[in-house]
Amino acid sequence: MSGVFDDVLAANEDYVRTFTLAGLQPVAARGLALVTCMDSRIEPLEMLGLKPGDAKILRNAGARVTDDTLRTLVLAVYLLGVNRVIVLPHTGCKMASVSGDEEVHDTIAARYGVDTRSLEFHTDSDQIGALHRDVERIRHHPLLPPDLPVMGAIYDVDTGRVTPVDM
């Protein structure tokens, strides 16, 4: 693999020379956890006026509230200073543009010959409905405080606007 990662390692050397985050505490300084998508068009800190250390950022395909997301939120609430949560999927998300997990499995199998049926991708073409269910999943999780503020919103990848969704 020699050379495959040289670009990112070289960029890290530049980063190290100007690194200023030493000593930053591991708690969420602004008490926020953000559940959003792994899409590279999303800049979580910048879009919400945050800086490093302000929030815990949880990213996955589709910004879905999975069991692992819930596990991480429990840790973030009780150990890392989180006292509010935003669930923030985005426009133009591949996980919301397919008919379901079967379509993703079939596409990967046809293109690459890989059987992914042992995985659940949590696709949902009803993005707003999925957002409602995910917010409710956090609000009613037995290990999270019942009064934990949870907001659902949609991020527009073409304008940068975050629009709250009435829950």
C-alpha positions in Angstrom: 0.0 0.0 0.0 3.0 2.2 -0.2 2.0 5.6 -1.6 -1.8 5.1 -1.4 -2.2 7.3 1.6 0.8 9.7 1.0 -1.5 12.6 0.3 -3.4 12.4 3.6 -0.2 11.8 5.6 1.5 14.8 4.0 -1.6 16.9 4.7 -1.4 15.7 8.3 2.2 16.9 8.6 1.0 20.4 7.6 -1.8 20.2 10.1 0.5 19.2 12.9 2.7 22.3 12.3 -0.3 24.6 13.1 -2.2 22.3 15.5 -4.0 24.4 18.2 -6.4 21.9 19.9 -4.0 20.5 22.5 -5.6 20.4 25.9 -9.2 20.6 24.6 -11.5 18.9 27.0 -13.5 15.8 25.9 -16.9 17.1 26.9 -19.3 18.9 24.6 -18.7 22.5 25.6 -22.1 23.6 24.2 -23.9 20.4 25.4 -24.8 19.4 21.8 -24.8 16.0 20.1 -25.4 16.1 16.4 -26.5 13.0 14.5 -25.9 13.6 10.8 -24.9 11.8 7.6 -21.4 10.8 6.5 -21.9 12.8 3.3 -18.8 14.9 2.6 -20.9 17.9 1.6 -21.8 18.4 5.3 -19.5 20.6 7.4 -21.1 20.0 10.9 -19.2 22.6 12.9 -19.3 25.4 10.3 -23.0 25.0 9.5 -24.1 25.4 13.1 -21.6 28.0 14.2 -19.7 25.6 16.3 -16.0 25.2 17.0 -14.0 22.1 17.9 -15.0 20.9 21.4 -18.5 22.3 21.3 -20.4 19.2 20.2 -20.3 15.5 19.8 -20.7 14.6 16.1 -22.2 11.2 15.3 -22.1 10.4 11.6 -23.4 7.4 9.6 -25.0 6.7 6.2 -28.4 8.5 6.2 -28.1 10.1 9.7 -30.1 7.3 11.1 -30.6 6.6 14.8 -29.3 3.0 15.1 -28.6 0.9 18.1 -25.0 2.1 17.9 -26.1 5.8 17.8 -28.2 5.2 20.9 -25.3 3.6 22.7 -23.1 6.5 21.8 -25.8 9.0 22.9 -26.1 7.3 26.3 -22.3 7.7 26.8 -22.4 11.3 25.5 -25.2 12.3 27.9 -23.8 10.7 31.0 -20.1 11.1 30.5 -19.4 13.8 27.9 -21.7 16.7 28.8 -24.4 16.3 26.2 -27.7 17.8 27.2 -29.5 18.3 23.8 -29.5 16.4 20.5 -30.2 17.4 16.8 -30.9 14.6 14.3 -30.0 16.1 10.9 -30.3 14.2 7.6 -29.9 16.1 4.4 -31.4 16.7 0.9 -30.1 14.5 -1.9 -29.2 11.6 0.4 -28.6 8.3 -1.3 -30.0 6.4 1.7 -33.3 8.3 1.2 -33.4 8.0 -2.6 -33.6 4.2 -2.9 -36.7 2.0 -2.5 -35.1 0.1 0.4 -32.2 -2.0 1.6 -32.9 -4.7 -1.1 -32.1 -2.2 -3.8 -28.8 -1.4 -2.2 -28.0 -5.0 -1.7 -28.9 -5.8 -5.3 -26.9 -2.9 -6.7 -23.7 -3.8 -4.8 -24.1 -7.5 -5.7 -24.6 -6.6 -9.4 -21.8 -4.2 -9.6 -19.2 -5.8 -7.4 -20.3 -9.4 -6.7 -20.4 -8.8 -3.0 -23.3 -10.1 -0.9 -24.1 -7.5 1.7 -27.4 -9.0 3.0 -25.9 -9.6 6.4 -25.9 -5.8 6.9 -28.9 -3.5 7.5 -28.4 -0.1 5.8 -31.5 1.6 7.3 -32.6 3.1 4.0 -36.0 4.9 3.9 -37.4 6.8 1.0 -39.7 8.6 3.5 -37.0 10.8 4.9 -39.3 12.9 7.0 -41.1 9.8 8.4 -37.7 8.2 9.2 -36.6 11.5 10.9 -39.8 11.5 13.0 -39.2 7.8 14.0 -35.5 8.5 14.8 -36.3 11.5 17.0 -38.9 9.5 18.9 -36.5 6.6 19.3 -34.2 9.0 21.2 -37.0 10.6 23.2 -38.3 7.3 24.4 -35.1 5.4 25.0 -35.2 4.0 28.5 -31.6 4.9 29.3 -31.8 8.5 28.2 -33.4 11.3 30.3 -37.1 11.7 29.4 -36.6 15.5 29.3 -33.6 15.5 26.9 -34.4 18.1 24.2 -34.3 16.4 20.8 -34.8 18.3 17.5 -35.1 17.0 14.0 -34.1 19.1 11.0 -33.1 18.8 7.4 -29.8 20.2 6.0 -30.1 21.5 2.4 -26.8 20.6 0.6 -27.5 23.2 -2.1 -28.1 26.2 0.2 -26.5 25.3 3.5 -29.8 26.0 5.3 -30.9 23.9 8.3 -34.7 23.7 8.5 -36.3 22.4 11.7 -38.9 19.7 11.1 -42.0 20.0 13.3 -42.1 17.0 15.6 
